[in-house]
Amino acid sequence: MDSEIVRLGNSDIVLVLEMLNSCNSFKYADTDTLESLQSYLTQQSLIIGIFVEEELAGYAILSLRSEDSLDELFEKYNVITDRAWGHVGILQNCVIRDIYRGQGFQLELLKKREQVIRNFGYKAIFTSVHMENKYSINNLIKSGYRQIGRHISQNEWIMFGKVLSGEDDFRTKY
């Protein structure tokens, strides 16, 4: 099935919201609202969409972060590292429309976000995944990500990281 990945803008947010309303398992992306999606576009973030025959099949969010914003994130997930990371990418929500799941679109969006991070010259990518989201966890592991931390709030979340350049020196407190 032919697909096209494009950067989404303000005018595309309505497509994302319509897609979310049609998805059965919306629980992992329930924070993606009109306001939050608009704020991603005004911050150091981008939203990319994957289209199949002009229909939005899925979307993914990538935030670009500086090193000084990582301390709180690493502490929350009990990650220990001696490395100075510089700028990194944070993979945020990735949602695929129900009828397109299992066709590799999440992996395509993952690879595209990695390409963007590499183009910026960033050294690493991090993301957190709900413990029950086995499909995302498997895709991350297949793509070379490593579990580096975990966090329990109302649910359990796992943090994954992938070093794009240099050595992987993660240690965890658990």
Backbone as CSV, one residue per row, in Angstrom:
resi,resn,N_x,N_y,N_z,CA_x,CA_y,CA_z,C_x,C_y,C_z
1,MET,0.851,-1.172,0.000,0.000,0.000,0.000,0.900,1.240,0.000
2,ASP,0.694,2.133,-0.959,1.495,3.349,-1.051,1.088,4.339,0.023
3,SER,2.113,4.949,0.631,1.850,5.943,1.663,2.766,7.130,1.448
4,GLU,2.389,8.256,2.025,3.180,9.477,1.941,3.235,10.102,3.327
5,ILE,4.442,10.474,3.758,4.617,11.114,5.051,4.873,12.602,4.831
6,VAL,4.097,13.431,5.534,4.229,14.882,5.396,4.187,15.543,6.771
7,ARG,4.747,16.733,6.832,4.669,17.539,8.048,3.288,18.182,8.105
8,LEU,2.641,18.072,9.258,1.300,18.635,9.412,1.383,20.033,10.005
9,GLY,0.428,20.862,9.637,0.350,22.228,10.146,-0.971,22.465,10.859
10,ASN,-1.216,23.717,11.221,-2.440,24.076,11.946,-3.702,23.635,11.217
11,SER,-3.717,23.769,9.903,-4.924,23.416,9.147,-5.188,21.912,9.141
12,ASP,-4.174,21.119,9.492,-4.325,19.657,9.500,-4.776,19.099,10.847
13,ILE,-4.786,19.929,11.876,-5.134,19.438,13.212,-6.542,18.865,13.243
14,VAL,-7.437,19.445,12.483,-8.811,18.917,12.445,-8.818,17.475,11.922
15,LEU,-7.930,17.157,10.968,-7.824,15.778,10.461,-7.361,14.829,11.564
16,VAL,-6.399,15.299,12.371,-5.898,14.478,13.479,-7.012,14.215,14.482
17,LEU,-7.750,15.257,14.841,-8.833,15.098,15.825,-9.937,14.192,15.298
18,GLU,-10.273,14.320,14.023,-11.275,13.425,13.429,-10.792,11.976,13.459
19,MET,-9.511,11.776,13.161,-8.955,10.427,13.196,-9.015,9.858,14.609
20,LEU,-8.623,10.673,15.595,-8.649,10.211,16.986,-10.057,9.820,17.415
21,ASN,-11.042,10.564,16.991,-12.437,10.251,17.344,-12.899,8.933,16.741
22,SER,-12.259,8.506,15.661,-12.663,7.253,15.013,-11.874,6.053,15.522
23,CYS,-10.842,6.277,16.326,-10.004,5.175,16.813,-10.641,4.491,18.019
24,ASN,-10.544,3.163,18.053,-11.092,2.402,19.174,-10.286,2.573,20.452
25,SER,-8.969,2.445,20.354,-8.158,2.497,21.568,-7.442,3.842,21.647
26,PHE,-8.127,4.800,22.164,-7.649,6.176,22.226,-6.908,6.450,23.524
27,LYS,-6.815,5.479,24.418,-6.340,5.728,25.782,-4.908,6.224,25.869
28,TYR,-4.015,5.842,24.955,-2.624,6.253,25.075,-2.392,7.666,24.566
29,ALA,-3.273,8.202,23.767,-3.102,9.542,23.207,-4.202,10.477,23.681
30,ASP,-4.766,10.210,24.847,-5.880,11.022,25.311,-5.474,12.443,25.665
31,THR,-4.176,12.732,25.677,-3.715,14.096,25.932,-3.653,14.929,24.654
32,ASP,-3.855,14.313,23.507,-3.817,15.053,22.247,-5.168,15.717,22.006
33,THR,-5.235,16.973,22.379,-6.434,17.791,22.211,-6.120,18.900,21.213
34,LEU,-7.119,19.659,20.846,-6.903,20.793,19.949,-5.822,21.714,20.507
35,GLU,-5.917,22.023,21.791,-4.965,22.940,22.410,-3.554,22.353,22.458
36,SER,-3.438,21.091,22.846,-2.088,20.506,22.959,-1.445,20.360,21.579
37,LEU,-2.220,19.970,20.582,-1.668,19.829,19.235,-1.222,21.183,18.684
38,GLN,-2.005,22.222,18.923,-1.610,23.559,18.484,-0.346,24.021,19.206
39,SER,-0.229,23.678,20.490,0.960,24.103,21.233,2.209,23.380,20.723
40,TYR,2.083,22.127,20.297,3.239,21.435,19.717,3.770,22.210,18.509
41,LEU,2.852,22.747,17.721,3.266,23.441,16.506,3.941,24.782,16.783
42,THR,3.718,25.350,17.965,4.351,26.631,18.296,5.612,26.440,19.140
43,GLN,5.835,25.227,19.619,7.038,24.930,20.394,8.065,24.289,19.466
44,GLN,9.111,23.748,20.045,10.141,23.052,19.265,9.675,21.629,18.982
45,SER,8.573,21.493,18.287,7.998,20.178,17.994,7.465,20.170,16.577
46,LEU,7.264,18.982,16.064,6.579,18.869,14.793,5.661,17.663,14.835
47,ILE,4.631,17.760,14.031,3.671,16.668,13.893,3.761,16.206,12.447
48,ILE,3.966,14.901,12.264,3.990,14.361,10.911,2.817,13.398,10.750
49,GLY,2.318,13.345,9.545,1.203,12.457,9.254,1.570,11.511,8.130
50,ILE,0.957,10.356,8.149,1.134,9.396,7.066,-0.228,9.237,6.387
51,PHE,-0.240,9.458,5.082,-1.476,9.425,4.306,-1.476,8.232,3.376
52,VAL,-2.632,7.605,3.253,-2.875,6.535,2.301,-4.072,6.977,1.477
53,GLU,-3.853,7.131,0.175,-4.924,7.575,-0.723,-5.657,8.797,-0.149
54,GLU,-4.892,9.799,0.260,-5.386,11.081,0.768,-6.120,10.998,2.107
55,GLU,-6.111,9.826,2.758,-6.695,9.694,4.087,-5.567,9.656,5.123
56,LEU,-5.737,10.407,6.204,-4.758,10.380,7.273,-4.819,9.017,7.953
57,ALA,-3.749,8.220,7.783,-3.701,6.876,8.361,-3.108,6.895,9.759
58,GLY,-2.328,7.938,10.069,-1.713,8.032,11.381,-0.917,9.312,11.510
59,TYR,-0.504,9.598,12.724,0.332,10.772,12.965,1.291,10.467,14.101
60,ALA,2.327,11.270,14.180,3.318,11.121,15.234,3.876,12.503,15.579
61,ILE,4.271,12.650,16.839,4.790,13.923,17.328,6.252,13.733,17.714
62,LEU,7.069,14.699,17.352,8.483,14.718,17.696,8.799,16.056,18.342
63,SER,9.333,16.017,19.560,9.770,17.234,20.242,11.284,17.291,20.224
64,LEU,11.805,18.476,20.010,13.245,18.706,20.019,13.575,19.365,21.338
65,ARG,14.473,18.738,22.098,14.763,19.220,23.451,16.236,19.542,23.618
66,SER,16.492,20.481,24.510,17.863,20.796,24.875,18.247,19.986,26.104
67,GLU,19.526,19.902,26.356,20.021,19.068,27.451,19.469,19.485,28.803
68,ASP,19.291,20.792,29.017,18.838,21.246,30.333,17.414,20.815,30.659
69,SER,16.652,20.364,29.679,15.290,19.890,29.948,15.248,18.388,30.245
70,LEU,16.403,17.715,30.219,16.423,16.262,30.397,16.514,15.830,31.854
71,ASP,17.055,16.656,32.725,17.251,16.252,34.113,15.965,15.762,34.763
72,GLU,14.905,16.526,34.617,13.619,16.152,35.226,13.096,14.849,34.624
73,LEU,13.221,14.718,33.311,12.764,13.508,32.631,13.548,12.285,33.105
74,PHE,14.872,12.404,33.175,15.692,11.271,33.613,15.412,10.917,35.069
75,GLU,15.212,11.908,35.890,14.919,11.627,37.303,13.584,10.902,37.449
76,LYS,12.592,11.345,36.703,11.264,10.725,36.756,11.325,9.240,36.406
77,TYR,12.182,8.890,35.435,12.274,7.512,34.967,13.460,6.754,35.560
78,ASN,14.133,7.344,36.570,15.244,6.692,37.255,16.394,6.319,36.320
79,VAL,16.715,7.217,35.408,17.805,6.993,34.469,19.065,7.675,35.004
80,ILE,20.166,6.949,34.968,21.450,7.510,35.379,22.357,7.532,34.163
81,THR,22.957,8.671,33.872,23.909,8.763,32.775,24.925,9.843,33.098
82,ASP,26.151,9.602,32.735,27.207,10.586,32.931,27.434,11.417,31.677
83,ARG,26.760,11.064,30.636,26.995,11.695,29.340,26.313,13.051,29.247
84,ALA,26.955,13.984,28.591,26.314,15.252,28.230,25.615,15.013,26.891
85,TRP,24.307,15.102,26.876,23.545,14.693,25.698,23.392,15.783,24.651
86,GLY,23.492,17.024,25.040,23.220,18.073,24.064,21.749,18.056,23.702
87,HIS,21.439,18.351,22.466,20.051,18.346,22.010,19.632,16.927,21.645
88,VAL,18.399,16.574,21.985,17.874,15.235,21.716,16.451,15.334,21.177
89,GLY,15.984,14.237,20.629,14.602,14.139,20.193,13.798,13.341,21.202
90,ILE,12.570,13.760,21.402,11.634,13.024,22.255,10.482,12.565,21.375
91,LEU,10.340,11.266,21.235,9.208,10.724,20.480,7.988,10.787,21.379
92,GLN,6.966,11.441,20.881,5.737,11.508,21.654,4.679,10.682,20.940
93,ASN,3.451,10.939,21.195,2.377,10.073,20.711,2.496,9.742,19.226
94,CYS,2.212,8.493,18.936,2.092,7.997,17.572,0.818,7.164,17.535
95,VAL,-0.114,7.586,16.706,-1.406,6.908,16.640,-1.678,6.519,15.194
96,ILE,-2.066,5.278,15.000,-2.419,4.772,13.673,-3.908,4.438,13.673
97,ARG,-4.591,4.896,12.635,-6.026,4.599,12.484,-6.226,3.085,12.488
98,ASP,-7.282,2.638,13.135,-7.533,1.206,13.342,-7.364,0.364,12.072
99,ILE,-7.916,0.805,10.964,-7.886,-0.022,9.746,-6.491,-0.128,9.136
100,TYR,-5.552,0.698,9.586,-4.195,0.666,9.042,-3.180,0.036,9.997
101,ARG,-3.637,-0.424,11.145,-2.710,-1.032,12.104,-2.186,-2.363,11.570
102,GLY,-0.954,-2.686,11.964,-0.339,-3.943,11.551,0.255,-3.907,10.157
103,GLN,0.336,-2.726,9.536,0.863,-2.614,8.177,2.208,-1.883,8.128
104,GLY,2.812,-1.660,9.290,4.142,-1.066,9.321,4.188,0.454,9.345
105,PHE,3.047,1.102,9.480,3.037,2.572,9.440,3.678,3.193,10.681
106,GLN,3.540,2.557,11.831,4.194,3.088,13.025,5.712,3.067,12.842
107,LEU,6.231,1.994,12.277,7.672,1.909,12.007,8.119,2.965,10.994
108,GLU,7.298,3.219,9.980,7.633,4.260,9.006,7.725,5.625,9.680
109,LEU,6.768,5.927,10.556,6.792,7.204,11.264,7.969,7.276,12.242
110,LEU,8.316,6.159,12.832,9.470,6.103,13.724,10.749,6.415,12.943
111,LYS,10.924,5.772,11.804,12.114,6.000,10.980,12.184,7.439,10.478
112,LYS,11.052,8.003,10.119,11.035,9.388,9.647,11.460,10.342,10.758
113,ARG,10.984,10.116,11.988,11.375,10.986,13.101,12.858,10.815,13.410
114,GLU,13.393,9.603,13.295,14.827,9.401,13.473,15.623,10.168,12.418
115,GLN,15.132,10.149,11.189,15.802,10.871,10.104,15.843,12.373,10.397
116,VAL,14.746,12.910,10.893,14.697,14.333,11.236,15.720,14.649,12.318
117,ILE,15.781,13.809,13.349,16.725,14.006,14.451,18.166,13.971,13.933
118,ARG,18.461,13.012,13.083,19.816,12.920,12.510,20.141,14.169,11.683
119,ASN,19.166,14.644,10.904,19.379,15.832,10.077,19.695,17.066,10.918
120,PHE,19.159,17.130,12.128,19.454,18.231,13.042,20.808,18.039,13.731
121,GLY,21.411,16.871,13.572,22.693,16.588,14.205,22.579,16.197,15.669
122,TYR,21.381,15.804,16.100,21.178,15.408,17.485,21.737,14.018,17.713
123,LYS,22.064,13.718,18.956,22.799,12.499,19.294,21.934,11.328,19.771
124,ALA,20.704,11.601,20.238,19.906,10.519,20.835,18.422,10.828,20.743
125,ILE,17.650,9.774,20.937,16.188,9.861,20.947,15.686,9.124,22.180
126,PHE,14.675,9.684,22.810,14.051,9.056,23.974,12.542,9.024,23.778
127,THR,11.911,8.072,24.436,10.451,7.995,24.412,9.978,7.185,25.611
128,SER,8.730,7.383,25.991,8.135,6.543,27.027,6.890,5.883,26.457
129,VAL,6.674,4.649,26.898,5.585,3.840,26.358,4.851,3.187,27.524
130,HIS,3.532,3.171,27.426,2.727,2.483,28.436,3.085,0.999,28.423
131,MET,3.227,0.436,29.599,3.662,-0.958,29.773,2.804,-1.953,28.979
132,GLU,1.523,-1.651,28.784,0.633,-2.576,28.074,0.660,-2.400,26.553
133,ASN,1.379,-1.400,26.069,1.411,-1.115,24.636,2.485,-1.988,23.968
134,LYS,2.188,-3.271,23.873,3.151,-4.258,23.399,3.598,-4.023,21.952
135,TYR,2.707,-3.535,21.097,3.069,-3.305,19.699,4.125,-2.206,19.587
136,SER,3.942,-1.115,20.332,4.939,-0.041,20.310,6.252,-0.507,20.916
137,ILE,6.176,-1.238,22.010,7.394,-1.751,22.652,8.163,-2.640,21.678
138,ASN,7.468,-3.543,21.001,8.126,-4.433,20.033,8.746,-3.651,18.882
139,ASN,8.041,-2.625,18.381,8.586,-1.822,17.289,9.834,-1.063,17.722
140,LEU,9.835,-0.555,18.952,11.012,0.152,19.443,12.204,-0.797,19.570
141,ILE,11.985,-1.970,20.126,13.066,-2.951,20.287,13.603,-3.374,18.914
142,LYS,12.694,-3.628,17.955,13.115,-3.988,16.593,13.963,-2.896,15.956
143,SER,13.719,-1.649,16.351,14.418,-0.506,15.763,15.671,-0.103,16.534
144,GLY,16.067,-0.932,17.504,17.318,-0.684,18.196,17.228,0.147,19.457
145,TYR,16.042,0.377,19.971,15.881,1.124,21.218,16.106,0.184,22.394
146,ARG,16.526,0.757,23.489,16.812,-0.028,24.683,16.037,0.547,25.864
147,GLN,15.472,-0.346,26.682,14.781,0.117,27.889,15.816,0.710,28.835
148,ILE,15.571,1.947,29.263,16.536,2.615,30.139,15.918,3.102,31.441
149,GLY,14.603,2.982,31.581,13.987,3.433,32.816,12.518,3.065,32.868
150,ARG,11.920,3.325,34.026,10.467,3.126,34.167,9.936,4.099,35.193
151,HIS,8.642,4.349,35.077,7.977,5.326,35.938,6.570,4.816,36.216
152,ILE,6.162,4.922,37.455,4.797,4.521,37.800,4.071,5.747,38.324
153,SER,3.013,6.131,37.627,2.107,7.167,38.132,0.788,6.452,38.361
154,GLN,-0.222,6.720,37.568,-1.453,5.927,37.655,-1.237,4.571,36.990
155,ASN,-0.350,4.540,36.003,-0.011,3.319,35.276,1.502,3.224,35.192
156,GLU,1.984,2.102,34.677,3.425,1.943,34.543,3.865,2.302,33.125
157,TRP,4.919,3.112,33.055,5.483,3.569,31.793,6.935,3.139,31.727
158,ILE,7.381,2.776,30.536,8.760,2.376,30.315,9.421,3.436,29.452
159,MET,10.644,3.807,29.796,11.398,4.744,28.976,12.396,3.968,28.130
160,PHE,12.460,4.335,26.854,13.396,3.755,25.909,14.303,4.850,25.380
161,GLY,15.515,4.464,25.012,16.442,5.405,24.414,17.209,4.743,23.290
162,LYS,17.662,5.572,22.380,18.502,5.092,21.285,19.557,6.151,21.034
163,VAL,20.808,5.725,21.085,21.921,6.624,20.825,22.204,6.593,19.322
164,LEU,22.214,7.761,18.715,22.448,7.843,17.275,23.923,8.056,16.952
165,SER,24.670,8.597,17.921,26.103,8.763,17.706,26.812,8.741,19.048
166,GLY,27.918,8.025,19.104,28.640,7.881,20.357,28.251,6.590,21.056
167,GLU,28.717,6.462,22.286,28.477,5.232,23.045,27.223,5.340,23.910
168,ASP,26.565,4.225,24.090,25.407,4.100,24.947,25.918,3.860,26.364
169,ASP,25.667,4.803,27.286,26.176,4.627,28.646,25.079,4.738,29.698
170,PHE,23.905,4.216,29.370,22.793,4.282,30.302,22.963,3.289,31.444
171,ARG,22.597,3.718,32.623,22.467,2.826,33.771,21.122,3.184,34.406
172,THR,20.506,2.256,35.043,19.226,2.532,35.688,19.317,2.261,37.170
173,LYS,18.413,2.879,37.924,18.388,2.727,39.381,17.629,1.487,39.815
174,TYR,16.903,0.855,38.908,16.123,-0.319,39.315,16.783,-1.602,38.925
